[in-house]
Amino acid sequence: MDLQAIHDLANRLRQQVHRVVVGQDHAIDLMLVSLLSEGHILLEGVPGTAKTLLARTFATGLALHFGRIQFTPDLMPGDVLGTNLFNFQTNQFVLTKGPIFTQVLLADEINRTPPKTQAALLQAMQERIVTIDNKNHDLGAGFMVIATQNPIEQEGTYPLPEAQLDRFLFKVVIDYPSRDQERAIVRQHGHRTAMHNIASFGVEPVTNLEQLLTVRQVVSQVALTEALVDYIVDIVRATRESPALQFGASPRAANMLATASRAYAVVNGRDYVIPDDIKMLALPALGHRVVLAPGAEIEGLTPYRAIGQILEQVPAPR
């Protein structure tokens, strides 16, 4: 596929999502970049801001197997991964696969379940395999997690540990819509209270796994100059040296930011990365990977503001 075909494909996918979801252009673009970067994405927002609807609609636009796990306080790791059950007819253990055996997985309200169950996703998100009774099971190249969560200050939630957050390429905060967008939402969806049937809106798949693998190959060949490599590394290392941050981003974050920048360039019809690509992706790629210093937290600083200050201080290549 050439760059124009990929650009057109991205536009068609956006159009399919907008058949159901009003606004959220930034979140849709980051979900697309995550898909092309073999990454995962975390959507955070208060209840009722269409996080689940956005994830379901995005998955419907892909000809990939879709699965959903509703995370609850009583969910166990075996409910996610599956387990080996003894078959008395054959006198053998047979694997009963859990819902994680899919291609696009919606981990709905992931912070409603305790850390023990959250940790069941760690290996799958990093290695695309699941180990059950010392045997590895491949999840395939199409595996992607789209997780949703309510803010941690909401009652009955368990904050995701740093090791879990670091597996997500992006964390996107879903804000309230503008007044005009909210009016459009009421006009389009205000005649029902139940969860929408995506098929009734005419959403159709626009791509399949074979095409996605081809696009990912194009992404891997996008030019990233030595100056831009230095820029990414300098930004990530600055998070470890900032007095406002107790812990900075990991080397994995630098790799992910580089890959995401390449994918973002391709989505926008370019075979090269520019500094603005890196700046645009730095906040959602790094904000959830850093920990504020106690003094900065008392002063009201947020991780995103701290990253923003670093972007202002680190000179961009020309």
N, C-alpha and C positions, 0 to 999 in steps of 0.2 A: 504494500500500500504506500502511495506517495503522501506527502504532507497535506495536500489539499483534501485528499480522501479521508484522512484521519480527522482533519478539522471539520469536515462535513459530518462525519460520524458523531463527533462530539456535539455538534449543534443539533443533530437529530435526537440524540439521547436527552439533551436539555429540553427539547420540545416535548418529548414524551412525558418527562417528569412534570413539566408545567401544565400538562393536561389535568393534573390533580392538585399539585402543590402550587400555591401562590407565593411568588418571591423566592427567598432563600437561594439566590443565584450563587453567592459565595460558597455556601455549603455544598451545593450541587457540583460546582467546579472542583472543590477539594475532594469530594467523593470520587469523582472521575479520575483525578490525579492519583488518588490512593489506589484505585483499581489498576491503573497502568503502571504504578510503581511497585506492585505486589505488596502493598501496605494495607493497614487496617485503620479505621477511623472511629473516633468516639464523639458522639453528639451529646452535648449537655445543655439542658434547658429545663425550665419549670414545666409542670404538667400542662398539656393542652397546646403546646407550640408545634405540633405536627412532626415530632422527631420520628416516631414509629411510622407514620404515614409516609414521610420522606424516604425512609429506608426501604419500606415495602415497594414504593413506586419506583425507586431507582433500580431495585432488583428485578422488577417486572420488565424494565426496559432492556434486560440482559437475558439472552437465551441460556441461562445457567440454572442449575438446581438451587432452589431457595429453601432454607430451613430457618426455624425460629425457636428460640428458647426464652421462655418467660422466667426470668430469674426471681426467685422467691426466697424467703429466709430458711425454708425447710428443704431447699434443693440440695442434692448430694452430688459429689463428683461423678458417681456412676450414672446418675440421671443425665449427665451431659455427654460422657464418653461412651457409655455402654458397658456391658459386662459379658463374661463367658458363663453360659448356663449349660447344665448337664442335660443331654438328651438321652433319656432312658431307653429309647428305641434303638439308637445307634451306639449307645455306651460311649459317647464322645461329648466333649465340651464344644458348644457352638457359640460363636460370637453374636450377640444381639447388639447391633450398632446403635449408638445414641444419636441424638439430633445433630451432633457436631460433624457427622459424616455427610457433608453437603458441600456446595461450592460457595454460595453467598449465605453467610450465617448472620441473622439478626439476633444479637444478644440484648434483649430488651430489659431495660432497668437493671443493668449489670451490677449496680451498687446496692441492690436490694438483697443480695445474697452474701453470706459470710465469706471471708478470705479463703477458707478451705476450698470452697467451690469455685471462687474466682480463679484460683490457681490452676484449676483443671484446664484452663485455656492457654496457659503459658507456653507449653511445648508446641501446641498446635499452631499458635500465632507465630512463633519464631521459626519452627522447623517444618511446618506443614505435615507433621506426622503425629500420631497418637500411640502411646505405649500402653497396652493392656495386658497384664500378666506376662510381662517381659517380652512381648511380641509387638513389633512396630507395624503400624497400619498407615499407609500413605493417604493423605487427604487430597492430593492432586494440585496442579498449578493454578487452578481457578479458585482456590480457597481464599476467602476474604471475610473478615469480621466487621460488621457495622454494629457498634454497640451504642446504646442510649443510656443516659443516666440523668436523674434529677440532682440538683445541687446538693452537696454533702450536708448543708445546713438543714435540709428537709428531714423530718422525723423518720426514723426507721431505716436509715441507710448506713452502709459500711464504706468508708473512703477506700478507693482503690490504692493498693500499695505502689510504691515507686517502680518496682520491677514490672508490675502489670502495666502501668502507664507508659513505660518506656517501650512497650511492644506496639503501641499505637503510633502510626506515622503522624496523624493529626488529631488534635482535640479542637472541636468547633463548638463555640457557644452559640446556641440558637436563641436569638433575641426575640422580643415581641415584634410583631409586624407594624409597619407604619399605618396611619389611619386609612389611607387609600387602599393599602393591601388588605387590611382587616375588613373593609367594606366589600372588597372583591371576594374574600373568603366567605362572608355571610351570604352574599348573592349566590355563590357557587355551591356552598355546602349547608346553608342554613335551613334546609328542608328536612333534615334528618339528624338524629342524635347518635345513632349506632356507627361503628367503624365502617368506613367506606369500602365498597367492593371495587377494587382497582380495575377489574375487567370492564365494569360498566362505563368507564371513562374512555374506553378504546385505546388503552396503553398497549403498545406492541413492542416486542423485542427488536432491537436495531443492530445487535451484534451477538456473536457467539464466541466460544472459547478459542476456536482456531484463529479468528480475526484478532482477538485480544493478544494472543501469543505473538502474532505478527507485529502488532503495534508495539508491544513491549520490546521486541527486537529492534524496532526503529528507535525507540526511546533510548536504548542502551548505546546507540551509535551517535547520539546528539553531542555536538562539540561542547566541551567544557574547558575553557582555557586555563592555563596555569594561574593566571591572575584571579580567576573566579574560584579556583580551588583554594587559593590562599585566602580569599575573602570569606569563604564558608568556614574554613578552619579558624580564622581569626575571630569570627563571630562566636563560634562554639567555645573556643578557649577563653574568650572574654567573659562568658557566663561563669567560668570557674574562678575568675579573678575579680569579679565585681563584688564590692563590699556589701551590696544589697542582697546578694545571694549566698546562702549557706552551702548549697550544692549546685554545681552547674550541670550542663548537658554532657552526655557521654559521647565517646567516639562513634557509637552507633548512630547518634543523632546527626553527626556530620555526614555520614554515609547516606542516611535517609534523606537529608535535606538536598544533597547533591542529586540523588535519583529523582526526587520529587521535582526539582528545578528542571531537569531534563524533560520529564513528563509534561510539566506545565508549558514548556516551550513548544512541544509537539502539539498539544491541544490548541495552542494559539497559532499553529501553522508555521513554526520556525524550527530549523534544524540546528539552532545554537541558543545558548542561554545568555541572558543579559542580567545585569545586577538587580534590576527591578523584579525579576522573577524570584530571586533569592530573598529580597526584602519582603515581598508579598507573602512568601511561604514561611518566613522565619518565625512569626508570631504563633501560628497554629502548630508548627512543627516543634518548637522549643518551649513554649509557655508551660506545658504540662510536665516537662522534664526537669525543671529547676525547682529549688526549694528556697523560699525567702529566708533571709537572716532574721532573727527575732526582732532586732531593732527596726529593720525596714517594715516588718509586719505591723509593729506598733504605730509607725508613722503613716500607715494606710497605703503603703506601696503594694502593688499587685505584681505577680510574675510577668504579666503582659506589659505593664509599664516599665518594669526593669529591663525586659528584652528590647522594648522600644528605645530606651535610653542607650542601650548598647549599640543598636543600629544607627543611632545618631552619632555615636562616637567613633565607630569603626569606619574608616574611609573606604568608599566603594571604588573599585577600579574604573577607569575611564576607557 
